[in-house]
Amino acid sequence: MELALVIGVIVIALIFDYTNGFHDAANAIATSVSTRALTPRVALLMAAVMNFIGAHLGTSVAQTVGKGIIDAPNGRQGLVIVGGALIGAIIWNLITWYFGLPSSSSHALIGGLVGAAMAASASVQWDGVVAKVVIPMILSPVVGFVLGGAIMIVILWLFRRTNPHKSSRGFRYSQTVSAAAMALGHGMQDAQKTMGVIFLALVVGGYVSPTADIPEWVITASALAISLGTYAGGWRIMRTLGRRIIHLDPPRGFAAEAAAASVLYTAAMGFGAPISTTHTITSAIMGVGATRRLSAVRWGIAGNIVTAWVLTIPAAALVAALSYFGLHLIFG
């Protein structure tokens, strides 16, 4: 029974990883598609490949998710907690995808882990949640907004005497690079979160030591699942990020992607913090848009997005807690 539960949790984790991919595909390519720097299918293929590569560039975020959020008990109860957390995150991903809201798959997963653990009266590492999740959750959008605006101001100053048509065409080419960088950062961040959950399931199931390295097959499976999900695309959210917040031109698209990718790399490589790629790119888009004029940003749409951000952790936690109780009735 324990082996079947471990396999089931791993399958659910990979399903979550897939939904993460199509839910967050817009993060990497919405700006490039909206400015016509890339066609949708070429952009999705590029993003899928870069997600796969990025997933192999470290495990610090995976270690945080697998070891620094909850202390799940060994055995069947621990596996039910992890399974409930994943189901809660998947359901919230699908709800926000349906309504076209770019919420955070990362925070849905964190909320799921916390909610399922609390429902089971298991220990939550609140210090780790605050230091590695809550503080970065607040800081990353702020940094993304400010950095996006700063990069755009520098671009406007450097190219102030350049022919607008010519510079726009050049930035359209540059966006291929910035979109690839964004997709690489997404793989570094989001694929690692699934790796961490699978590793946690293996630990509580008794198949690996808590001090062991994450197995290579876990890394490859997580990378493949998120890449396939990315290629499937998330068109509803892509419309929100690419068109509804602000009309982006190639220079602003490049600035937003460059700013967001920089924040993702710094968080993953420097701090092992599981930040939201969604929050980061959305705030960067708002930042570059605000350099045109504050009214250029559709703040009503932005407000709906921020509401989804605030609700994500508690909502996913609630759904995960209910999922835990359901699984507990089945598996005991």
Buried (B, 14 or more C-beta within 10 A) or exposed (E): EBEEBBEBBBEBBBBBBBBBBBBBBBBBBBBBBBBEBBEBEBBBBBBBBBBBBBBBBBBBBBBBBBBBBBEBBEEBBBBBBBBBBBBBBBBBBEBBBEEBBBBBBBBBBBBBBBBBBBBBEBEBBEEBBEBBBBBBBEBBBEBBBBBBBBBBBEBBEEBEEEEEEEBBEBBBEBBBEBBBBBBBBBBBBBBBBBBBBBBBBBBBBEBBEEEEEBBEEBBBBBBBBBBBBBBBBBBBBBBBBBBBBBBBBBBBBBBBBBBBBBBBBBBBBEBBBBBBBBBBBBBBBBBBBBBBEEEBBBBEBBEBBBEBBEBBBEBBBBBBBBBBBBBBEEBE
